[in-house]
Amino acid sequence: MYGFIVNGKSVNTKEDKSLLEYLREDLGLISVKDGCSEGTCGTCTILVDGKKIKSCILKTSKVVGKEITTVEGLSDKERDVYTFVFAEAGAVQCGFCIPGMVISAKSLLDNNLNPTEEEIKKAIKGNVCRCTGYIKIVKAIQMAAKLFREKTEVLKIECKGFVGEKMHRTDAKNKVLGTGQYVDDMYINEMLYGSAVRSKYPRALVKKIDTLDAKKHPGVVAVLTAKDIPGKRYIGHLVKDWPAMIEEGEETKYVGDAIALVAATSKKALKEGLNLVKVEYEELEPLTSPEMAMKKGAPKIHKNGNILRKEVLKRGNANEAIENSKYVVTSKYSTPFTEHAFLEPECAIGMPDGEDGILLYTGAQGIYDEQREVSELLSIPKEKVRVISKLVGGAFGGKEDMSVQHHAALLAWNTKKPVKVKLSRKESIMIHPKRHAMEMEFTTACDENGKLTAMKAEIIADTGAYTSLGGPVLQRACTHAAGPYNYQNVDIEGIAVYTNNPPGGAFRGFGVTQSAFATESNLNFLAKKVGISSWEIRYRNSIRPGEILPNGQVADEGTAMEETLLAVKEEYEKHPYTGIACAFKNSGLGVGVPDIGRCRLTVLGGKVYIRTSAACMGQGLATVTTQIVCETTKLSPNLVVADAPDTAKTPNSGTSTASRQTLFTGEATRRAALKLKELLDTGKTLIDLEEQDFYAEYEGITDPMGSHKPNPVSHIAYGYATHVVVLDDNGKLQKVIGAHDIGKAINPINVEGQIEGGVVMGLGYALTEDYPLNKGVPTAKFGTLGLFRVTEVPKIKSIIVEKNQSPLAYGAKGIGEIATIPTAPAVQGAYYELDGKHRTKLPLEDTPYSRKK
């Protein structure tokens, strides 16, 4: 018997098990999150006799007689303080890391109420945040120290919720105190645990699958193989090329391929059952690079060959313009696969819903995508699949594809019981699609005054084993390759190639992070040849309203590229070692793809419920839509509630991708709110309008790729940005300035948080992050991915540029993706100024941040 004290209460257990598992599953303390189970991420941080420690590395036998504190054990005063400061500072995004951050803060402030910034950073160094960039978390802890030190009462902040106000996030309290539910926080009676047997090899012939021994295990309830799928075996976000399970006689395409599914009564029985499934393989040589896959006679990964997509974008005559230009730069660039490293591993629960339906609890980026995929897999009508989203602990594009949802649904369909399927961190790193690795050759030319004349680009993307979002990612890499500049001669060719590596898919920046690194780095080199600064060459060529982007679209009146450059000019010029880069990024799917935002406002119990399926992965969408309703109707935010996405009651507002939801769902919300306002203006009250619905949608109309229009509308809106990176004399990061044209900031503190988080993600991409593969097999653990810790983050200054007068969503444009795009080339430019080396590969080599191989 192991006895100890948890939040002031004595507890006992006979089992020597993971302390993390005991706290969560036996005691129901869901503030203690399971982010990695490797002792790395810090989401499971607790206090043991007043000292912070990660509960995943402890067994119950190691804490006998000790006193444990979790967020649930905070005093009322502490709850009030931490809730207030984290909300007021804007320190909460996806929220998955926040309870661990709070415990680390408490461990510091219990002993030191006047900490320095460095002491705060040291206290939370063991806690990873992938969303915020840490800046606002540090600020929140500083505010908490002041409140505790001065014994000040927590302020009651009154907010009208109007557009432009720094309103507290609607979900901040639940995330700070750990009471908000992510899928893995749910426990249902008679729930089974499910998982998949994964391929042992990136490429192998599956000769035989033997499940007899697994089925005999007393704790195993079901063992399924491909033949047990009642509907369509192939799934896929856009192209149905990804088998839910590999059949006997079929080749695997990467190590994430599922061979069989097991459901069991306990995690222990599940692990044993998985190990009892015997698979006979014939190992085959994997194709681990586009070069290998494109060789004549290479084995076909898919029946149509190894080329997923080719894209061509041409305007003017690039060859002739380059030949006649004064200065020309040609360079080859290489960017790696990178891992999203969201803090919440993928998890879903499937359960029977009536006699012939499925209810799926999930935490991903599009409930209607999941509904469609599951209905096809099970061969049942879509309306028989109900999907409800719980909180989403980060995504960044990595939760667009099916990972566990379809397997949870299939096991629940077969067993007629609730089944939870959760990826371990190791599985997550191995399975879900990554940022595409790309090999690129860019040629950029200008005249004697630095005016850009032409560019050519060849882009080869490693799209891995399956399509995922590989086609659209390649498109965006190409459509944005020439940058936000005013010149018309472009010749861009892109190709996405299947390999036996993990799939490449959506990742914040969506292909533009890669091509922007190349094109912006070329500009730095070109500026040197002309004899002007890197700022000047961008300013002379910056796109301005009424001018034509290299993709042919006319820049609208809200274009503020020039303003972002002017906003950073002083900082750029006052430091000796500065790098600069610009970027633009679309809001919305664009290129002729149907794109609709939808919202229904429902009046219930004297309150307005915002109902939209748009997923919030940390970007604060519920807060944005709340402020849009309040701005439009002048109702108090206390009378507005944002419902969770649910296919049974929230209309389809599309996937949270392409920086589209603030604009598209925001505009649909505004239009629905205008309908409500019409009745409120007649004197009716919310009580009078009980159970009434107010529905609206907004559709963005764009022109397809290859349009023959002289000036096609590729996207409804673009955001523009300029980043400046400052190094000290030793090559260490000193400061980053990010100026962003975001149209209109619905909530400025949310926008700042997106910029700061995007910058830190971009710094990691530039300097430390990698996703190494050994013959197609990932070798990284969470702790070796190279994620930036708080102690490595420099000062970050966010500058919000507001110019857009469009009535759509009150002028707001997307911020989520563009915040990451210019950072890596700005870092490259800073090192170019420091030592004159033109680095062309990410992560950048030969810097103080370079890791030993």
C-alpha positions in Angstrom: 0.0 0.0 0.0 1.4 3.4 -1.0 0.0 6.4 0.9 0.6 10.1 0.4 -1.3 13.4 0.5 -2.8 15.0 -2.5 -4.1 18.6 -2.2 -4.5 18.1 1.5 -6.2 14.7 1.5 -4.7 11.4 2.3 -4.8 8.8 -0.4 -3.7 5.2 -0.7 -3.2 2.8 -3.6 -2.1 -0.8 -3.8 -0.7 -0.4 -7.3 2.8 0.9 -8.1 2.0 2.8 -11.2 2.8 6.1 -13.0 2.0 9.0 -10.7 0.7 10.9 -13.7 -1.7 8.1 -14.5 -2.8 7.8 -10.9 -3.5 11.5 -10.5 -5.5 11.7 -13.7 -7.3 8.5 -13.9 -7.8 7.4 -10.3 -8.2 10.8 -8.7 -9.6 12.7 -11.8 -7.2 15.6 -11.5 -7.3 16.6 -15.1 -5.2 19.8 -14.7 -2.2 17.4 -14.8 -1.8 16.9 -18.5 0.0 14.1 -20.4 1.9 15.9 -23.1 4.9 13.6 -23.7 5.4 11.1 -20.8 9.1 11.6 -21.4 9.8 14.1 -18.7 10.3 16.8 -21.3 7.3 19.1 -21.9 6.3 20.0 -18.4 2.5 19.8 -18.9 2.3 17.3 -16.0 4.2 19.5 -13.5 3.2 19.1 -9.9 4.6 20.1 -6.5 6.0 17.3 -4.3 6.8 18.7 -0.8 6.8 22.1 -2.4 9.3 21.3 -5.2 8.2 21.2 -8.8 8.6 17.9 -10.5 7.2 16.2 -13.6 4.7 13.5 -12.5 5.3 11.4 -15.6 8.7 10.4 -14.3 7.5 9.3 -10.9 5.8 6.1 -9.6 3.4 6.0 -6.7 6.0 4.2 -4.7 8.4 7.1 -4.9 6.0 9.6 -3.2 5.1 7.7 -0.1 4.5 10.0 2.8 4.9 13.1 0.6 2.6 16.0 0.0 1.5 16.6 -3.6 -0.1 19.8 -4.9 -1.8 20.3 -8.3 -3.7 23.2 -9.7 -6.9 21.8 -8.1 -5.2 22.3 -4.7 -4.6 26.1 -5.1 -6.2 28.4 -2.5 -9.1 30.6 -3.6 -6.8 33.6 -3.6 -4.3 31.8 -5.8 -7.1 30.7 -8.2 -8.3 34.3 -8.5 -4.8 35.7 -9.0 -3.6 33.2 -11.6 -6.8 33.3 -13.5 -6.7 37.1 -13.7 -3.1 37.5 -14.6 -2.9 34.9 -17.3 -6.1 36.3 -18.9 -5.1 40.0 -18.5 -1.6 39.3 -19.9 -3.0 37.3 -22.8 -0.9 34.3 -21.7 -3.5 31.7 -22.7 -3.8 30.2 -26.2 -4.4 26.5 -26.6 -4.1 26.2 -22.8 -2.7 22.7 -22.6 0.6 23.9 -21.0 -0.9 26.5 -18.7 -1.7 24.4 -15.5 1.9 23.2 -15.6 3.1 26.8 -16.0 1.0 27.8 -13.1 2.5 25.2 -10.8 6.0 26.2 -11.9 5.1 29.8 -11.2 3.8 28.8 -7.7 7.0 26.9 -7.0 8.9 30.2 -7.6 6.5 32.6 -5.9 6.0 30.6 -2.8 9.7 31.4 -2.0 10.3 34.6 -3.9 7.7 37.3 -4.4 10.1 39.7 -6.1 11.7 37.6 -8.9 13.7 39.0 -11.7 12.8 38.2 -15.3 15.6 35.8 -15.5 14.5 34.0 -12.3 11.0 33.6 -13.8 12.4 32.2 -17.0 14.5 29.8 -15.1 11.5 28.7 -13.1 9.5 27.8 -16.2 12.4 26.5 -18.4 11.2 23.0 -18.0 7.7 23.9 -19.4 7.3 24.0 -23.2 4.7 26.3 -24.8 4.3 26.0 -28.5 1.7 28.7 -28.9 2.5 31.9 -27.0 6.2 32.4 -27.5 6.4 32.7 -23.6 6.5 36.5 -23.6 3.0 36.9 -22.1 3.5 34.0 -19.7 6.5 35.7 -18.2 4.5 38.9 -17.9 1.6 37.1 -16.2 4.0 35.7 -13.6 5.4 39.1 -13.0 1.9 40.4 -12.4 1.1 37.6 -10.1 4.2 38.3 -8.0 3.1 41.9 -7.7 -0.4 41.0 -6.6 0.9 38.5 -4.0 3.7 40.8 -2.8 1.4 43.8 -2.4 -1.5 41.7 -1.1 -3.7 43.5 -3.6 -7.2 42.4 -4.5 -7.8 41.1 -8.0 -9.3 43.8 -10.2 -12.7 43.3 -11.8 -12.2 44.3 -15.4 -15.3 45.7 -17.1 -15.3 45.2 -20.8 -17.9 46.0 -23.4 -16.5 43.4 -25.7 -16.3 45.7 -28.6 -13.9 45.3 -31.6 -10.5 46.6 -30.7 -10.7 45.9 -26.9 -8.3 43.7 -25.1 -11.1 41.5 -23.8 -10.1 38.5 -21.7 -10.3 35.3 -23.6 -13.7 33.5 -23.0 -11.9 30.2 -22.2 -9.1 31.6 -20.1 -10.4 30.6 -16.7 -11.1 27.0 -17.6 -7.7 26.6 -19.2 -5.8 28.2 -16.3 -7.5 26.1 -13.7 -7.4 23.0 -15.7 -11.2 22.4 -15.6 -11.7 22.7 -19.4 -11.9 19.3 -21.0 -9.6 18.0 -23.7 -10.6 14.6 -25.1 -8.1 12.7 -23.0 -9.7 14.3 -19.9 -12.9 12.3 -20.5 -13.6 9.0 -18.8 -16.8 7.1 -19.7 -18.3 4.1 -18.0 -17.2 0.8 -19.7 -14.8 2.7 -21.9 -12.3 0.6 -23.7 -8.8 1.6 -24.8 -7.8 1.2 -28.5 -4.7 1.5 -30.6 -3.1 0.3 -33.8 -0.3 -2.1 -34.7 2.0 0.0 -36.9 4.2 -1.0 -39.7 7.7 -2.1 -38.7 9.2 -0.8 -41.9 8.6 2.3 -44.1 8.2 0.0 -47.1 7.4 -3.7 -46.8 5.1 -6.3 -48.2 2.6 -7.4 -45.5 2.5 -11.2 -46.2 0.4 -12.3 -43.2 -1.4 -10.9 -40.2 -2.0 -13.3 -37.4 -4.4 -12.1 -34.7 -5.3 -15.4 -33.0 -3.2 -15.0 -29.9 -4.3 -11.4 -29.5 -7.9 -12.4 -29.6 -7.3 -15.0 -26.9 -6.1 -12.4 -24.4 -8.7 -12.1 -21.6 -8.5 -8.3 -21.6 -8.8 -7.9 -25.4 -12.3 -7.2 -26.6 -11.6 -6.8 -30.4 -8.9 -7.2 -32.9 -9.7 -5.7 -36.3 -7.9 -5.8 -39.7 -8.7 -4.3 -43.0 -11.3 -6.9 -43.9 -13.4 -5.6 -40.9 -13.9 -2.2 -42.4 -17.6 -2.0 -43.5 -17.2 0.9 -45.9 -14.5 2.6 -47.9 -11.0 1.6 -46.7 -9.2 4.6 -48.2 -9.5 8.0 -46.5 -7.8 11.3 -47.2 -8.4 15.0 -46.6 -8.6 15.7 -50.3 -7.5 12.6 -52.1 -8.6 9.1 -51.0 -5.2 7.4 -51.1 -4.5 6.7 -47.4 -5.7 3.2 -46.2 -7.3 3.1 -42.7 -5.5 -0.3 -42.4 -3.1 -2.1 -44.7 -4.3 -5.4 -46.2 -2.5 -8.7 -46.4 -0.6 -8.7 -49.8 -0.3 -4.9 -49.8 2.9 -2.7 -49.3 3.2 -0.3 -46.5 4.1 3.2 -47.5 5.6 4.6 -44.2 6.1 3.6 -40.6 2.9 5.1 -39.5 0.7 2.7 -41.5 -1.8 0.8 -39.4 -1.9 -3.0 -39.8 -4.5 -3.9 -37.2 -6.6 -2.3 -34.4 -6.9 -3.6 -30.9 -9.5 -2.6 -28.2 -9.0 -3.8 -24.6 -10.4 -3.2 -21.1 -7.2 -1.6 -19.8 -4.1 0.1 -21.1 -2.0 -2.8 -19.8 -4.2 -5.3 -21.7 -4.1 -3.1 -24.8 -0.3 -3.1 -24.8 -0.1 -6.8 -24.4 -2.7 -7.4 -27.1 -0.9 -5.2 -29.6 2.3 -7.2 -28.9 0.4 -10.5 -29.6 -0.5 -9.5 -33.1 2.0 -11.2 -35.4 2.8 -9.7 -38.8 5.0 -11.3 -41.4 6.8 -8.8 -43.6 9.0 -8.9 -46.7 11.1 -5.8 -46.1 11.7 -3.6 -49.2 14.1 -0.8 -50.0 12.3 2.5 -49.1 12.4 5.6 -51.4 13.5 8.2 -48.9 14.0 11.3 -51.1 12.3 12.8 -54.2 15.5 12.2 -56.1 15.2 8.4 -55.5 11.5 8.5 -56.2 11.9 10.3 -59.5 14.6 8.0 -60.9 13.7 6.1 -64.0 12.4 2.7 -63.0 11.8 3.5 -59.4 9.1 1.5 -57.7 5.7 3.1 -57.8 4.5 4.2 -54.3 1.0 4.9 -55.7 -0.5 3.3 -58.8 -0.3 6.6 -60.7 3.4 7.0 -60.0 5.5 9.0 -57.6 4.5 12.5 -58.7 1.6 14.0 -56.8 1.3 17.4 -58.4 3.1 19.8 -60.7 2.4 23.5 -60.6 3.4 26.2 -63.1 3.0 29.9 -62.6 4.3 32.2 -65.4 3.8 35.9 -66.1 5.8 38.0 -68.5 9.1 36.7 -69.9 11.4 35.9 -67.0 14.3 34.5 -69.1 14.5 37.6 -71.2 14.2 39.9 -68.2 16.9 38.1 -66.3 19.2 38.1 -69.3 18.8 41.9 -69.6 19.2 42.6 -65.9 22.2 44.3 -64.3 22.3 42.0 -61.2 21.3 38.4 -60.9 21.5 36.0 -58.0 21.0 32.2 -58.2 21.0 30.0 -55.1 19.9 26.6 -54.0 18.0 26.3 -50.7 17.1 23.3 -48.5 14.5 23.2 -45.8 13.7 20.2 -43.6 10.7 18.3 -42.5 9.6 19.8 -39.2 7.3 18.5 -36.4 4.3 20.6 -35.2 5.0 19.6 -31.6 1.6 20.7 -30.4 1.4 20.0 -26.7 -1.7 17.8 -26.8 -1.2 14.4 -28.4 -4.0 13.2 -30.7 -6.9 11.6 -29.0 -10.5 10.7 -29.8 -13.3 8.8 -28.2 -15.9 6.9 -30.3 -19.1 5.5 -28.9 -22.4 4.2 -30.1 -25.1 6.8 -30.6 -28.5 5.1 -30.7 -28.9 1.9 -32.6 -27.1 2.8 -35.8 -25.0 5.9 -35.2 -21.7 6.9 -33.9 -20.8 9.8 -31.5 -17.2 11.0 -31.8 -15.4 13.3 -29.3 -12.4 14.8 -30.9 -9.9 17.7 -30.8 -8.9 18.6 -34.3 -9.4 21.2 -37.0 -12.6 20.4 -38.7 -15.5 18.3 -37.3 -17.3 18.1 -40.7 -14.2 16.7 -42.3 -14.1 14.0 -39.6 -17.8 13.3 -40.0 -17.4 12.8 -43.8 -14.3 10.5 -43.4 -15.9 8.4 -40.6 -19.3 8.0 -42.5 -17.5 6.8 -45.6 -15.3 4.4 -43.5 -18.4 2.9 -41.8 -20.7 3.2 -44.8 -23.4 5.0 -42.9 -25.1 8.3 -43.7 -23.2 11.4 -42.5 -26.1 12.4 -40.3 -25.6 9.2 -38.4 -22.1 10.4 -37.3 -22.2 13.2 -34.7 -18.8 14.8 -34.0 -18.3 17.1 -31.0 -15.1 19.0 -30.4 -13.6 19.3 -27.0 -10.7 21.8 -26.4 -7.9 21.5 -28.9 -4.4 21.6 -27.4 -2.6 23.1 -30.4 -2.6 22.0 -34.0 -0.8 24.4 -36.4 -2.1 22.3 -39.3 -1.1 19.0 -37.9 -4.6 18.0 -36.9 -6.3 18.4 -40.3 -5.8 14.8 -41.3 -7.4 11.7 -39.6 -5.0 10.2 -37.0 -7.1 8.5 -34.3 -10.7 9.6 -35.1 -11.5 7.0 -37.7 -9.9 4.2 -35.6 -11.9 5.2 -32.5 -15.1 5.2 -34.5 -14.4 1.8 -36.2 -13.6 0.2 -32.8 -16.7 1.7 -31.2 -18.8 0.5 -34.2 -17.5 -3.0 -33.8 -17.5 -3.4 -30.0 -20.7 -1.3 -29.3 -18.8 0.3 -26.5 -17.0 3.7 -25.9 -13.4 3.4 -27.1 -10.6 5.9 -26.5 -7.7 6.0 -28.9 -4.8 8.2 -28.0 -1.4 8.4 -29.6 1.7 8.3 -27.5 4.1 11.2 -28.1 6.4 8.8 -30.0 3.5 7.7 -32.2 2.4 11.3 -32.8 5.9 12.2 -33.9 5.9 9.2 -36.2 2.4 9.4 -37.7 0.9 12.7 -38.4 1.9 14.8 -41.5 4.8 17.3 -41.1 6.0 20.5 -42.7 7.2 19.5 -46.2 10.9 19.3 -46.8 11.8 21.2 -49.9 14.7 21.6 -52.2 14.6 24.9 -54.2 16.6 26.8 -56.7 15.8 30.5 -57.0 17.1 33.1 -59.4 16.3 36.8 -58.7 17.2 39.8 -60.9 17.1 43.6 -60.6 18.3 46.7 -62.4 21.1 49.0 -61.4 18.8 50.8 -58.9 17.7 47.6 -57.2 14.3 47.5 -58.9 13.3 43.8 -59.2 12.9 42.7 -62.8 12.3 38.9 -62.7 12.6 35.7 -60.8 12.7 32.0 -61.6 12.1 29.2 -59.2 12.2 25.4 -59.1 10.7 23.8 -56.1 10.7 20.1 -55.2 8.6 19.1 -52.2 8.9 15.8 -50.4 5.2 15.0 -49.9 5.9 11.7 -48.2 3.7 8.6 -48.3 0.3 10.2 -48.9 -1.3 13.2 -50.5 -2.7 14.9 -47.3 -2.5 18.6 -48.2 0.5 18.2 -50.5 -1.2 19.7 -53.5 -2.4 23.0 -51.9 0.9 23.4 -50.0 2.8 23.2 -53.2 0.4 25.8 -54.7 0.9 28.3 -51.9 4.7 27.8 -52.1 4.5 28.7 -55.8 1.9 31.5 -55.7 3.8 33.3 -52.9 7.3 32.5 -54.2 7.9 35.9 -55.7 7.1 37.7 -52.5 5.0 40.8 -51.9 6.7 42.9 -54.5 5.9 44.8 -57.7 7.3 43.0 -60.7 5.8 40.9 -63.3 8.2 38.5 -64.9 8.0 35.2 -63.0 8.6 31.6 -64.0 7.8 29.2 -61.1 7.7 25.5 -61.4 6.9 23.2 -58.5 6.6 19.5 -58.1 5.5 17.4 -55.1 6.9 13.9 -55.0 5.8 10.8 -53.0 8.4 9.1 -50.9 8.3 6.5 -48.1 8.9 9.2 -45.5 6.1 10.4 -43.2 3.6 12.5 -45.1 4.0 16.2 -45.6 0.9 18.2 -44.9 -0.5 21.4 -43.5 1.8 23.4 -41.2 1.6 27.0 -40.2 2.8 28.9 -43.2 1.5 26.2 -45.6 4.5 26.1 -48.0 5.2 29.8 -47.9 7.7 29.4 -45.0 9.8 27.4 -47.4 9.6 29.5 -50.5 9.8 32.8 -48.6 13.1 31.6 -47.0 14.5 31.2 -50.5 13.2 34.4 -52.1 13.9 36.7 -49.2 17.4 35.3 -48.8 18.1 36.0 -52.4 17.1 39.6 -51.9 19.7 40.1 -49.1 22.4 38.8 -51.5 21.0 41.0 -54.3 21.0 44.2 -52.1 24.7 43.7 -51.5 25.4 43.6 -55.2 23.4 46.8 -55.8 25.1 48.5 -52.8 21.9 49.3 -50.9 20.5 48.0 -47.6 18.3 45.0 -47.3 15.6 47.3 -46.0 15.9 49.6 -49.0 15.6 46.9 -51.7 12.4 45.8 -50.1 11.0 49.3 -49.8 11.7 50.2 -53.4 9.9 47.1 -54.5 7.1 46.8 -51.9 3.7 46.2 -53.3 1.3 49.2 -52.9 -2.4 49.6 -53.4 -3.4 49.4 -57.0 -0.2 47.7 -58.1 -0.1 44.2 -59.4 1.3 41.3 -57.4 3.6 38.8 -59.3 0.6 36.4 -59.3 -1.4 38.9 -61.2 -3.8 40.0 -58.5 -4.3 43.7 -58.0 -3.4 44.9 -54.5 -6.4 46.3 -52.8 -6.8 49.6 -50.8 -6.1 47.8 -47.5 -2.6 46.7 -48.6 -0.1 48.0 -46.0 3.1 46.3 -47.0 4.9 49.7 -47.2 3.6 50.6 -43.7 5.1 47.5 -42.1 8.5 48.4 -43.6 8.3 52.0 -42.3 7.3 50.7 -38.9 10.6 48.7 -38.5 13.0 51.2 -40.2 14.3 52.8 -37.1 15.0 49.5 -35.3 16.6 48.1 -38.5 19.0 51.0 -38.9 20.1 51.5 -35.3 21.7 48.0 -34.8 24.8 46.8 -36.6 23.8 43.2 -37.1 20.2 43.1 -38.3 18.3 40.9 -40.8 15.0 41.8 -42.4 12.4 39.9 -44.4 8.9 40.5 -45.7 6.0 38.2 -46.4 2.5 38.0 -47.5 -0.1 35.3 -46.8 -3.6 34.6 -48.0 -6.7 34.6 -45.8 -9.0 31.9 -47.1 -8.6 28.9 -49.4 -8.7 30.9 -52.5 -7.8 29.8 -56.1 -11.4 29.0 -57.0 -12.0 26.5 -54.2 -15.5 26.9 -52.6 -15.0 28.7 -49.3 -17.8 29.5 -47.0 -18.0 30.7 -43.4 -21.3 30.0 -41.5 -22.7 31.1 -38.2 -26.0 30.6 -36.4 -26.9 32.7 -33.4 -29.5 31.1 -31.1 -31.2 32.9 -28.2 -31.7 30.6 -25.2 -32.4 31.6 -21.6 -31.8 35.3 -22.3 -28.4 34.7 -23.8 -27.1 34.6 -27.4 -25.3 31.3 -28.3 -22.7 31.6 -31.1 -22.9 28.4 -33.1 -20.2 27.7 -35.6 -18.1 24.6 -36.4 -14.9 26.6 -36.7 -12.3 25.0 -34.5 -10.3 27.0 -32.0 -6.8 25.5 -31.6 -5.6 28.4 -29.5 -6.1 31.4 -31.8 -9.0 32.7 -29.7 -11.8 32.3 -32.2 -14.5 32.2 -29.6 -13.3 35.5 -28.2 -13.2 37.0 -31.7 -16.7 36.0 -32.6 -18.0 37.1 -29.2 -16.5 40.6 -29.8 -18.0 40.7 -33.2 -21.4 40.0 -31.8 -21.0 42.6 -29.0 -19.7 45.2 -31.5 -22.7 44.6 -33.8 -25.5 44.3 -31.3 -24.0 46.3 -28.4 -25.0 43.4 -26.1 -22.8 42.8 -23.0 -20.3 39.9 -23.4 -22.0 38.4 -20.3 -25.0 37.7 -22.5 -23.0 35.9 -25.2 -21.8 32.3 -25.1 -19.7 30.6 -27.7 -20.8 26.9 -28.2 -18.4 24.1 -28.9 -18.3 22.8 -32.5 -20.9 20.0 -32.8 -22.2 18.6 -36.1 -25.7 18.3 -34.5 -26.1 22.0 -33.9 -23.3 24.1 -35.3 -23.3 24.8 -39.1 -20.3 23.8 -41.3 -17.8 26.7 -41.3 -15.0 24.7 -42.9 -11.7 23.7 -41.6 -9.6 26.0 -39.4 -6.9 26.4 -41.9 -5.5 29.1 -44.4 -5.8 31.9 -41.8 -9.5 31.9 -42.8 -11.7 31.7 -39.7 -11.5 35.3 -38.4 -12.4 36.6 -41.8 -14.9 34.0 -43.1 -16.6 32.9 -39.9 -16.1 36.4 -38.4 -18.0 37.9 -41.3 -20.7 35.2 -41.1 -21.0 36.1 -37.4 -21.3 39.8 -38.2 -24.0 39.2 -40.7 -26.0 36.9 -38.3 -25.6 39.6 -35.6 -27.0 42.2 -37.9 -30.1 40.2 -38.3 -30.4 39.9 -34.5 -29.7 43.7 -34.2 -32.6 44.5 -36.5 -35.1 43.0 -34.0 -33.3 44.4 -30.9 -33.5 47.8 -32.5 -37.3 47.5 -32.6 -37.4 47.2 -28.9 -37.5 43.5 -28.5 -35.5 41.9 -25.8 -33.6 38.6 -25.7 -36.4 37.2 -23.6 -38.8 38.1 -26.4 -36.6 36.3 -28.9 -36.3 33.0 -27.0 -35.4 30.0 -29.2 -35.1 32.2 -32.3 -32.2 31.5 -34.7 -30.3 34.1 -36.8 -28.3 32.4 -39.5 -25.8 33.9 -42.0 -23.0 32.8 -44.2 -20.2 34.4 -46.2 -18.7 33.0 -49.3 -15.4 34.2 -50.8 -15.4 34.1 -54.6 -11.9 33.7 -56.2 -10.4 32.6 -59.5 -8.8 29.2 -60.0 -5.1 28.5 -60.6 -4.3 29.0 -64.3 -7.1 31.6 -64.8 -6.8 33.4 -68.1 -8.0 36.6 -66.6 -5.3 39.4 -66.8 -5.7 40.1 -63.1 -7.3 37.0 -61.4 -8.4 37.3 -57.8 -6.4 34.5 -56.2 -7.5 35.2 -52.7 -10.0 37.4 -50.9 -7.4 39.0 -48.7 -3.7 39.1 -47.9 -1.9 40.0 -44.8 1.5 41.6 -45.0 4.5 41.6 -42.6 8.0 42.6 -42.0 10.3 41.1 -39.4 13.6 42.4 -38.2 16.0 40.2 -36.3 18.8 41.7 -34.2 22.0 39.8 -33.2 24.6 40.9 -30.6 28.3 40.8 -31.3 28.5 37.1 -30.4 25.7 36.1 -32.8 23.1 35.6 -30.1 19.5 36.7 -30.6 19.0 40.1 -29.1 15.6 41.3 -30.4 12.9 40.6 -32.9 10.5 43.2 -34.3 7.4 42.0 -36.1 5.2 44.5 -37.9 2.0 43.1 -39.3 -0.7 44.4 -41.5 -3.6 42.5 -40.1 -6.4 44.8 -41.4 -8.1 45.3 -38.0 -7.2 43.8 -34.7 -10.5 42.4 -33.3 -8.5 41.7 -30.0 -5.1 43.4 -30.0 -3.7 41.2 -27.2 -4.7 38.1 -29.1 -2.9 39.4 -32.2 0.2 40.2 -30.2 0.2 36.6 -28.8 -0.1 35.2 -32.3 2.8 37.3 -33.5 5.0 36.4 -30.5 4.2 32.7 -30.8 4.8 32.8 -34.6 8.1 34.5 -34.2 9.4 31.9 -31.7 8.2 29.1 -33.9 10.1 30.8 -36.8 13.2 31.2 -34.7 13.2 27.4 -34.0 12.7 26.7 -37.7 15.6 29.0 -38.5 18.1 27.8 -35.9 17.3 24.6 -34.0 14.4 22.5 -35.1 14.8 19.4 -37.2 13.0 16.1 -37.8 15.8 13.7 -38.7 15.0 10.4 -40.5 17.0 7.2 -40.8 15.9 5.5 -44.0 12.4 6.9 -43.5 12.2 6.2 -39.8 11.9 9.2 -37.5 14.6 9.3 -34.8 13.6 12.3 -32.7 12.0 12.4 -29.3 10.0 15.4 -28.1 13.0 16.6 -26.2 15.4 16.4 -29.2 13.2 18.2 -31.7 15.0 21.5 -31.0 12.0 23.5 -29.7 12.9 26.9 -28.2 12.8 27.2 -24.5 11.8 30.4 -22.7 15.5 31.1 -21.7 16.4 31.2 -25.4 13.7 33.7 -26.5 14.9 37.3 -27.1 12.9 40.4 -26.7 10.0 40.5 -29.2 8.3 43.8 -30.2 4.9 43.4 -32.0 3.7 46.2 -34.2 0.1 46.1 -35.3 -0.6 48.0 -38.6 -4.3 48.7 -39.2 -5.3 50.2 -42.5 -8.0 48.0 -44.0 -11.4 49.7 -44.3 -13.3 46.7 -45.7 -16.5 45.9 -43.9 -15.8 42.2 -44.0 -15.3 41.1 -40.4 -14.7 44.7 -39.5 -11.6 44.7 -41.7 -9.8 41.8 -40.0 -7.4 39.6 -41.9 -5.7 36.4 -40.8 -2.6 36.5 -38.5 -2.1 32.8 -37.6 0.2 31.7 -40.4 2.0 34.8 -41.5 3.4 35.4 -38.0 5.9 32.5 -38.7 6.9 33.1 -42.3 9.4 36.0 -42.4 11.3 35.0 -39.3 13.7 32.4 -40.7 14.9 34.6 -43.7 15.3 37.6 -41.3 17.5 35.4 -39.1 19.5 34.3 -42.2 20.0 38.0 -43.2 21.2 38.9 -39.7 23.9 36.3 -39.8 24.8 37.4 -43.3 25.4 40.9 -41.9 27.4 39.4 -39.0 29.9 37.2 -40.8 29.2 37.5 -44.6 28.2 33.8 -44.9 25.3 33.2 -47.2 23.6 30.3 -45.5 21.1 28.3 -47.6 20.0 25.4 -45.4 17.7 25.2 -42.4 18.3 25.0 -39.6 21.1 27.4 -40.3 24.6 26.0 -39.8 27.5 27.5 -37.9 25.6 29.6 -35.4 25.8 29.7 -31.6 22.5 27.7 -31.7 23.8 24.9 -33.9 23.6 21.5 -32.3 26.4 19.1 -32.5 25.7 16.3 -34.9 
